[in-house]
């Protein structure tokens, strides 16, 4: 189970959107839009996955596989497909990389607001936001957990996005909660 700490409200513009609502202009991701990784393509990850570059480890749930980029590509995460229901697939997308601010980068000026809550992510605390919306006639939940891992002279950003049709959430959310609870960061 995910332990929640005190909620935090993040405002961009003037609107506040409750957890689970889609704000105007917010797109809903589906598993076929979040990544090019697909079952049977790229590197297959099972069991314990450790990465010394980003200094973390993760356990792929038993019976499932994480799919990453091709073998010659650098590691930046993987997608775990939780079921195989064509366009209504549930998945967990883990992305990791070194944070880079480029010249000309500026903070987002979006007017979208999301309610964020602090949650335990393995041995660290992250921030979770949630949106719900319609894609191809199906209502989906998008839950995104982010962490900034400050290192000596640089920062690693980690994002974990859980995507599921709302009708499947009772089946798939416990898998997501177990997955984020067992992450370990050095």
C-alpha positions in Angstrom: 0.0 0.0 0.0 1.2 3.5 -0.8 1.7 5.7 2.2 0.5 9.2 1.6 1.8 12.2 3.4 0.2 15.6 3.6 -1.3 16.8 0.3 0.3 19.6 -1.6 -1.6 21.9 -4.0 0.4 23.0 -7.0 -1.1 25.9 -8.9 -0.3 26.8 -12.5 -2.6 29.7 -13.4 -5.8 30.1 -11.5 -7.6 26.8 -11.7 -7.4 24.0 -9.2 -8.4 20.5 -10.4 -9.2 17.7 -8.0 -7.3 14.5 -8.1 -8.9 12.2 -10.7 -10.2 15.1 -12.9 -8.9 16.0 -16.3 -8.0 19.7 -16.6 -8.8 21.5 -19.9 -5.9 20.9 -22.3 -4.6 17.8 -20.3 -4.1 14.8 -22.5 -4.6 11.3 -21.3 -1.9 8.9 -22.1 -2.5 5.3 -23.1 0.0 2.5 -23.1 0.3 2.7 -26.9 1.1 6.4 -26.8 3.5 6.6 -23.8 6.4 4.6 -25.3 7.6 2.9 -28.4 8.6 -0.2 -26.3 6.3 -3.2 -27.0 6.3 -6.7 -25.7 8.7 -8.9 -27.6 10.8 -5.9 -28.9 14.0 -4.5 -27.3 15.6 -5.6 -24.1 13.5 -7.8 -21.8 13.9 -7.2 -18.0 12.6 -9.7 -15.4 13.1 -10.0 -11.7 15.6 -7.6 -10.1 16.8 -4.8 -12.4 19.8 -2.7 -11.1 21.3 0.2 -12.8 24.6 1.6 -11.4 24.6 4.7 -13.6 21.4 5.9 -12.0 22.0 4.2 -8.7 18.7 2.4 -8.3 17.2 -1.1 -8.3 13.7 -2.3 -9.1 11.9 -5.6 -9.1 9.7 -6.4 -12.1 6.6 -8.2 -10.7 6.6 -12.0 -11.0 5.2 -13.2 -14.3 5.6 -9.8 -16.0 8.4 -8.3 -18.2 9.7 -4.8 -18.5 10.5 -3.9 -22.1 13.3 -1.3 -22.8 15.1 0.1 -25.9 17.3 -2.0 -28.1 20.4 -3.7 -26.7 22.8 -1.0 -28.0 20.8 1.9 -26.7 21.6 3.4 -23.3 19.3 2.5 -20.4 16.5 5.1 -19.7 13.9 2.8 -18.3 11.2 0.3 -19.4 7.5 -0.4 -19.7 5.7 -3.2 -17.9 2.5 -4.3 -19.6 0.1 -5.5 -17.0 -2.5 -7.1 -19.3 -3.1 -7.6 -23.0 -6.4 -6.0 -23.8 -5.6 -4.3 -27.2 -6.3 -0.6 -26.8 -7.3 -1.0 -23.2 -3.9 -2.2 -21.9 -2.6 -1.2 -18.5 1.1 -0.5 -18.0 3.7 1.0 -15.8 6.3 3.2 -17.6 9.5 3.9 -15.7 11.8 6.7 -17.2 15.1 7.8 -15.8 17.7 10.3 -16.9 20.1 13.0 -15.9 18.4 16.4 -15.6 19.7 19.0 -18.1 18.8 22.6 -18.3 19.4 23.9 -21.8 20.0 27.6 -22.6 16.6 29.1 -23.4 14.7 26.6 -21.2 12.1 28.4 -19.1 9.4 27.2 -16.7 6.2 26.0 -18.3 3.5 28.6 -18.7 0.6 26.1 -18.8 -2.6 27.0 -17.0 -3.2 23.4 -16.1 -3.3 22.5 -12.3 -2.9 19.2 -10.7 -3.2 18.2 -7.1 0.0 16.6 -5.9 0.6 14.4 -2.9 3.8 13.2 -1.3 4.1 9.4 -1.3 6.8 6.9 -0.2 8.6 5.4 -3.2 10.8 2.6 -1.9 13.3 4.3 0.4 12.6 7.9 -0.8 9.7 10.3 -1.0 8.2 11.3 -4.4 5.3 13.4 -5.7 2.2 11.8 -7.2 -0.3 13.4 -9.5 -3.4 11.8 -11.1 -5.7 12.6 -14.0 -8.6 10.8 -15.5 -9.9 11.2 -19.0 -11.4 9.6 -22.1 -9.4 8.0 -24.9 -11.2 6.2 -27.8 -14.3 5.9 -25.7 -12.6 4.4 -22.6 -12.0 6.2 -19.4 -8.3 6.0 -18.3 -6.5 6.8 -15.1 -2.9 8.3 -15.4 -1.0 8.3 -12.1 2.5 9.8 -12.3 5.1 9.6 -9.6 8.2 11.8 -9.9 11.4 12.0 -7.9 14.5 14.3 -8.2 17.6 12.5 -6.9 20.3 15.0 -6.1 23.8 13.7 -6.6 27.2 15.3 -6.3 27.2 17.9 -9.1 24.1 16.6 -11.0 20.5 15.5 -10.6 18.7 12.4 -11.8 15.0 12.6 -12.6 12.8 9.6 -12.3 9.2 9.3 -13.5 6.9 6.4 -13.1 3.6 6.6 -14.9 0.8 4.1 -14.2 -1.9 3.9 -17.0 -5.0 1.8 -16.6 -8.6 1.8 -17.8 -10.7 3.0 -14.8 -12.7 -0.3 -15.0 -9.5 -2.3 -14.3 -8.1 -0.2 -11.5 -9.0 -2.6 -8.7 -7.0 -5.3 -10.4 -4.0 -3.2 -11.6 -3.4 -0.6 -8.9 -2.1 -3.1 -6.3 0.6 -4.2 -8.8 1.6 -0.6 -9.3 1.7 0.1 -5.5 3.9 -3.0 -4.9 6.2 -1.9 -7.7 6.8 1.6 -6.4 7.1 0.3 -2.8 10.1 -1.9 -3.6 12.2 0.6 -5.5 15.6 1.3 -3.9 17.8 4.3 -4.5 21.5 4.5 -3.4 
